[in-house]
């Protein structure tokens, strides 16, 4: 009967109480960094609301038909809204189709559930369209929204939702959890905790996907080489690296993590390093690039990631970024 949610026990307690006291809200907003567990918690909440074999309100059995269908995201009363393509937006036509579905009575369960993943990717028209549903929510409908941050949404949407701001786990706690519950060797668990900054879902994704770890290593090595390369070689790299947008986004995030680590080292900050396995290279780079340049490049990386989300030309974006990197 346990929700099996690690690191967000306070949120589980609150949501369970809403069910037990019959105080369900018509909309919930789960915020937090990617891989922190927003979708997992939202789906478990949907199970707890609609479980037909529970012996106690708010405690899903995980084995009845409804629980299994919600876990697999294949329940007839679950509507899933995501961006239409990688790096794309949630559009107004998706919200209008959702509104039609939500106007119908639940087919199988007590409540219809709408899970709107990454709603910070919704365009202005889509957000305004959803606002009408939030203001006049149909009976027996619960909307579950996820977003990196509440600040990325219209204030009028946020004000109509119960907000759960999910936070990363302490690194030591995550390391112990990975070691004890998933039998991951202590050294690898420590590295995963640092790479993911305390996000369990992200850590498990890295653990289960060795290709992801290899890609990260390649991107870090590429950055080290590019800092020593001339403009021509950097432009050549930008042409090949910008072919696949999702991969470029991961590349940019990896590079940003290295700039941030350099910033912490230069400033002698007590913040834990992300790229724990690259400390020797980081120390070397810090001796060759001053803190003002590092801060400037970290800001430029953050700007580039934001621009990538707005469908800017990926190749041009990468060329401008690399052109302004210092040469060591």
Beta strands, then each sheet from edge to edge (+ up, - down):
strand 1: 27-31
strand 2: 78-81
strand 3: 112-116
strand 4: 141-147
strand 5: 162-165
sheet 1: 2+ 3+ 4+ 1+ 5+
end
